[in-house]
Amino acid sequence: MSLITGSSAETANAHPVHPINSNSITVMQRSFQKRKPKLEGRGVLEKIITDGPHSDWLGMPDYFIHTLIVAGEEYKYLAAEKTLDVSEGDTVVFRYKEQGKEKRIDKRSLGIYIDPAQYMQDT
């Protein structure tokens, strides 16, 4: 049974169209589990230790592992650049996650903390 109407040769050779049956529709359901929120860090950057360049597999671009000491805690930051936009003594803010026993800073989340009360006075 074909539900397609028309007199052209294209529509006559087309596949038949069947009405949608509600029993044949499969619904993709997601489990709406709450994700753990990202952890946030902030403090004075005490020390930067850069290690690298590293290359895990052939064709992979080189990357550097920066170990940052912030407020007495050690964090790892992986980047393609050998130098970072932050320097020792800056107050930094970032998002991180704990992977095993190390804390890894998320890519593109490391930045200098700007105090709103001091922002307009510095200019």
N, C-alpha and C positions, 0 to 999 in steps of 0.2 A: 504494500500500500504506500503510495507516494503522496505526500501532501504538497508537493511543489507543483505550481501551476504555471503554464507558459507554453508557448509553441516553439520556442527556439530549440535548436539541437543541443545547446549547452545545458539547459535546464532539464531536458528529457534524459540526459545521461548522468545527471547529478545523483548523488547518494540520497536516499530517502531521509526525510527529516522526521524524527519521532518526538512526540510531546515529552516534556520532562516529567518523570515519575518521581514523586517525593521519596519513594523507597530506594531509588537508585543513587540518590545524592549522598555522598559521604561527607561528613563535616569534620574538618580538621580542628581539633581542640588543643589548646595549649594549657598546660598547667600553669596557673598564675601564682607561682611561688615567689615569695619576696626574695629578691637578691640581697646579699649582704651589701650594705652601703660602703662606698669607698672610704678608706680611712684618710684623714687629712693631717698633714704635719705642718708645723710652723716653728721657726726659731732662728737663732743666729747661726750662720754657717761658720763652723770653727775650722774645718780643714777639708781639702779636696785631694784625693789620691787618684791619679789616672793610670790605668793599666791598659795596654794594647799597643798596636791594633790586633784584633782577633778576627779570624775568619773560620767559621765552623765547617763549611763545605765549599767545594769548588764553584766559583761563580757568585758566591755570596759577597756583598760589599763588606769592607772592613768596618769594624765598630770598636768603640772604646768603652771600657767599664770604668765609670767614675764612682768612687766610694766617697760619699759625703758624710761628714760628721756634723750633725745638727743637734744642738742642745744635748750633747753627750750620747746621742743615739747614732748608729751606723746605718746608712741607706745606700742602695746601689742604684745607679742610673746609667742606662745604656744609650749611647748616642753615636752618630756617625762622625761628629766633630771631636777633635782632640781638646779644644778649649770650650768652656761653657760661658754663657752670658752672665753668670753670677760669679761673684768673687768672695773670698774669705772676708768675714766681717759683715756681709749683707744679711739682712733679715729676709729669709726665704719662706715661701709657702708652696705646697705641693700636695698631690694625691698619691697614695701608695697602697700596695697590698702586700700581705705577708705570704711568702711562698716558702714553705718549710720553716727554716730558722732565719731566713734573710728577709729584709724589707726592701721591696723593689718599687722605685718611683715610676709612675706612669709616664709614658712618652708625651711630650709637649705639655706637661702640667707643672713643671718647675719654673718658678718666677720669683721676682723680688716683691716683697710685701710692701704695699703703699699704705701708710697711715693716713686716713682721711683728714684727721685734724691737722697734720703737718703738710699736706699736699699743696695747698695754695700759699702757704707761708714760705715754701722753698723756692717759688718762682719769682 
